[in-house]
Amino acid sequence: MARIGLFGGSFDPIHYGHLRIAEEFTAAFALDELRFIPTARPPHRQDSLLSSAQHRSTMLQLAIAAHPRFVVDERELRRTTTCYTVDTVAEIRAELSADDSLAWLIGADSFLALTAWRRWQELLEMACMAVACRPGFDLNNWQNHASPALVAQVLPKIQTLTVPHHPRQGTIALLPTTPLAISATAIRAQLAAGQSARYLTPDAVLDYAERQLLYRS
């Protein structure tokens, strides 16, 4: 039985905030493999200007090259239509055996908006959902700010505040993470202004971005 984790995002560029969460996700769920899935056409960012698929994939490969359990899954970059998480998870689930477990990482802010996602109920049927939470999070506070549908249909599925030893489809686990105030937006802005972004992202990523003149005004 294999334990597979999924971590999607724009990764434009990938940085230490992403990598630390990935490390904690992998350790907490005892993952055999964590797949970074860079998206090409996220439905919530139709007007955003992203670096090319090739550049983002290359920076990801450079960032994770030394980690034996991290891999890049480029399936969304090959799509010509809008990428929806439910389609990606369904495709991967179909490729795995029935004994394999699948855990999908989602940020707390995105989780609170889950009921606005395309066919969100199916996501809960196909994988365990790992919600990345900052220290000191308050589940009761979530209930005060979440949509009625989330409060009624999703939050009751959170049975424990600890990560399950054997993540199962349909379960939701809250994953405490180390807060690192690093953002891809800030990195792009710093590089555009000719400022240093050293120690915010791996040197190999930063050197590549500088050689390719990415994010320059």
C-alpha positions in Angstrom: 0.0 0.0 0.0 1.3 3.4 -1.0 0.5 6.7 0.7 0.4 9.5 -1.8 0.1 13.2 -1.0 -1.0 16.0 -3.4 0.1 19.6 -3.1 -1.2 21.9 -5.8 -0.5 25.6 -6.5 0.9 28.1 -8.9 4.4 27.9 -7.4 5.4 31.1 -9.1 8.0 30.7 -7.7 8.1 27.9 -5.2 9.6 29.1 -1.9 10.6 27.9 1.6 7.0 28.4 2.8 5.8 25.8 0.3 8.7 23.5 1.1 8.3 23.6 4.8 4.6 22.8 4.6 5.4 20.0 2.2 7.9 18.5 4.7 5.5 18.7 7.6 2.7 17.1 5.4 5.0 14.3 4.4 6.1 13.5 7.9 2.7 13.8 9.5 1.1 11.4 7.0 4.1 9.1 6.6 3.8 9.7 2.9 5.7 7.5 0.5 5.5 10.2 -2.2 4.4 13.9 -2.3 3.4 15.2 -5.7 3.7 18.9 -6.4 1.1 19.8 -9.0 1.7 23.2 -10.6 -1.5 24.5 -12.2 -1.7 26.1 -15.6 -5.2 27.7 -15.6 -6.5 28.0 -12.0 -10.2 28.9 -12.1 -9.9 31.6 -9.4 -7.0 33.4 -11.2 -8.1 33.6 -14.7 -6.6 37.1 -15.2 -3.3 36.5 -13.3 -0.1 36.6 -15.2 2.0 33.5 -14.4 5.4 32.5 -15.5 5.4 29.9 -18.2 4.7 26.3 -17.4 8.2 25.3 -18.4 9.8 27.9 -16.0 7.6 27.0 -13.0 8.1 23.3 -13.5 11.9 23.8 -13.8 12.0 25.8 -10.7 10.1 23.1 -8.8 12.4 20.4 -10.1 15.4 22.5 -8.9 13.9 23.1 -5.5 13.0 19.5 -4.7 15.9 17.7 -6.4 17.5 16.5 -3.2 14.3 15.2 -1.6 13.7 11.5 -2.2 9.9 11.6 -1.7 9.1 14.8 -3.6 8.1 14.7 -7.3 6.6 17.1 -9.8 3.4 16.0 -11.5 2.9 18.1 -14.7 -0.5 16.8 -15.8 -2.3 20.1 -15.2 0.4 22.0 -17.2 -0.5 19.8 -20.2 -4.2 20.7 -20.1 -5.6 23.2 -22.5 -8.7 23.9 -20.4 -9.3 25.3 -17.0 -7.9 23.1 -14.2 -10.3 21.9 -11.5 -8.9 20.1 -8.5 -11.7 17.5 -8.6 -10.7 16.4 -12.1 -7.0 16.1 -11.1 -7.8 14.1 -8.0 -10.2 11.8 -9.8 -7.6 11.1 -12.5 -4.9 10.3 -10.0 -7.3 8.2 -7.9 -8.1 6.1 -11.0 -4.3 5.4 -11.5 -3.8 4.1 -8.0 -4.8 0.7 -6.6 -7.7 0.3 -4.2 -5.2 -0.2 -1.3 -3.3 3.0 -1.9 -4.3 6.0 0.2 -4.5 9.6 -1.2 -4.2 12.7 0.9 -4.8 16.2 -0.6 -3.4 19.3 1.1 -5.4 22.5 1.2 -4.8 25.8 3.0 -7.2 26.9 5.7 -8.4 29.9 3.7 -9.2 27.7 0.7 -10.9 25.2 3.0 -13.3 27.8 4.3 -14.4 28.5 0.7 -14.6 24.8 -0.2 -18.3 24.7 -0.9 -17.8 27.2 -3.8 -15.4 24.7 -5.5 -16.5 22.6 -8.5 -18.0 19.3 -7.3 -16.5 19.7 -3.9 -18.4 16.8 -2.4 -16.6 14.4 -4.7 -13.2 15.5 -3.3 -14.2 14.2 0.1 -15.2 10.9 -1.5 -11.8 10.3 -3.2 -9.2 11.4 -0.7 -8.4 12.4 2.8 -8.3 16.2 3.1 -5.4 17.7 5.1 -6.1 21.3 6.1 -2.9 23.3 6.8 -3.5 25.3 9.9 -1.3 27.9 11.6 -0.6 27.4 15.4 -3.4 28.7 17.6 -6.2 28.1 15.1 -9.6 27.9 16.6 -12.2 25.5 15.1 -15.0 27.4 16.8 -13.8 30.6 15.0 -14.0 28.7 11.7 -17.6 27.9 12.5 -18.3 31.6 13.0 -16.9 32.6 9.7 -17.6 29.6 7.4 -20.6 29.4 5.0 -23.7 27.6 6.2 -23.1 24.8 3.8 -19.5 24.2 5.2 -20.7 24.4 8.8 -23.5 21.9 8.1 -21.8 19.5 5.7 -18.1 19.6 6.1 -17.0 20.7 9.6 -18.8 17.8 11.3 -16.5 15.5 9.4 -13.5 16.7 11.4 -13.4 14.1 14.0 -10.0 14.8 15.5 -7.3 17.5 15.7 -4.6 15.0 15.1 -3.4 13.4 11.8 -4.7 9.8 11.4 -2.2 7.0 11.1 -4.1 5.6 8.1 -5.7 8.5 6.2 -8.9 7.3 4.6 -11.1 8.7 1.9 -13.8 11.1 3.3 -11.8 12.1 6.4 -10.5 15.6 7.2 -7.4 16.1 9.3 -6.1 19.4 10.6 -2.4 19.7 10.0 -0.5 22.2 12.3 2.2 23.9 10.3 5.1 26.3 11.0 4.1 29.8 9.9 6.6 31.4 7.5 5.7 34.8 6.3 6.9 34.2 2.8 4.8 34.8 -0.4 5.4 34.3 -4.0 3.8 37.7 -4.7 6.4 39.4 -2.4 9.3 37.6 -4.0 8.1 38.6 -7.5 7.8 42.2 -6.3 11.3 42.2 -4.8 12.9 40.8 -8.0 10.9 43.3 -10.1 12.3 46.1 -8.0 15.9 44.8 -8.3 16.0 43.7 -4.6 17.4 40.5 -3.2 15.1 37.6 -2.5 17.9 35.4 -1.2 16.9 33.0 1.7 13.2 33.2 0.8 13.5 30.5 -1.9 16.3 28.0 -2.6 19.4 29.4 -4.3 18.9 27.2 -7.3 15.4 28.6 -7.9 16.6 32.2 -7.4 19.6 31.8 -9.7 17.4 30.3 -12.4 14.9 33.1 -12.1 17.7 35.6 -12.4 19.3 33.9 -15.4 16.0 33.8 -17.2 15.1 37.4 -16.2 11.9 36.2 -14.6 9.8 38.8 -12.7 11.8 41.7 -14.0 9.9 44.9 -14.8 
